[in-house]
Amino acid sequence: MSDSVNERPRTLAPRTLALRARAARLPRWSALPACAVLGALAGAGYGALQTPQYTATSYVVAVPQEKGDPATALGFAQAYGRVATQLAVLGDAQVAAGMSATELQDKVKVATSPDAPMIAVSATTDKPESAAITANAVARSLSTSANHSKDSTRIKLIPFSRALPPNDPASLSTGVTTLVGGCAGGLLGGLALLVRPRARTEAVAGPSVPGPASALVRSAP
């Protein structure tokens, strides 16, 4: 005989049956605090295991030269901000920052202001000193690249404020990640309660009343 014939249906262990019975007796709203606790634990774990990230920012300003116009300086500041992370600009910053151009593009963000001819170069790394060095290197490389054509543009980029090593990390703390995880878990638990199908209550059927018996009428022969 084959093994499939000799196999017997597996029965659940009494402990498993008891756990299922207890879970079935829990109220429907118990999923909400359970999901909140699980989310808080996940957020706390993420906050404890993540590597702190530090952000340093360096500023350069576009200054109009002779026969230059402040409005033109504002326009060139916007243009230089768009090309600050291009490979041609980051070439001089690779040695000072100790990173490749691809790494610099991942770690450096550039922002400009619509009202002032200023460019903010921010670098985010896992060490405060490295973040400041990287931000200053990219800002210096951007100024050098832009000033090559200052005779034709009548605009010069000059340093406005150097980046300093930050004291506090820019990444979220463990307390914040725990709070966010708890809120997210509670939200998911509430959504699960909303979409969970409710148990159908079936009406208990009462004793059936027999209908009137129909007499079978046979015609006489």
Summary of the structure (lengths in Angstrom):
residues: 221
radius of gyration: 35.7
end to end distance: 64.6
largest distance: 132.9
contacts: 580
relative contact order: 0.19
helix: 51%
strand: 14%
